[in-house]
Amino acid sequence: MKTKLLYSLLCLLFFAVIQPMKAQEQPNFSHIYQIDAEAEVCLKKKTGQSLVQIECEIERYKKWSQALDEVYDHLSKIVSDEERKILAQQQEAWLSFRERKLEFDDLHYGNAQMLLASRSKADFVRTRTLELLHYIDTQKKKNNMGSAQR
């Protein structure tokens, strides 16, 4: 009986206190700012080897795409319901635009300039990711101002 009571109290403590605290923890996005530096190291090691340089840029694109997903997911959790709805519509439109841009880049640059095409793709996703990070910073400031006024 005492064991069940203790277990119940521990569960209550976990779900009432610890879980909400974890939900409020802010993720650390500092690793995102290392993506370009890592790509530069890769590119410098592979100078003159264009196929390998293309692989460096493709990897950079993949990392920025993963970062974009991570940042978008976090932003969608911290904004209001109305903002979340608009953000989802905005992201859907951006993803559609990205697909058209990538199609055009592939046609425009062709095989002869694959390094430029790969770099352009990574830069495009990087720009969107940094834009969403700015929204996160703005949201944090809004939240801090709201807390200070209470």
Buried (B, 14 or more C-beta within 10 A) or exposed (E): EEEEEEEEEEEEEEEEEEEEEEEEEEEEBEEBEEBBEBBEEBBEEBEEEEEEBBBBBBBBBBBBBBBBEBBBEBBBEBBEEEBBEEBEEEBEEBEEEBEEBBEEBEEEBEEEEBBBBBBBBBBBBBEBBBEBBEBBEEBEEEEEEEEEEE
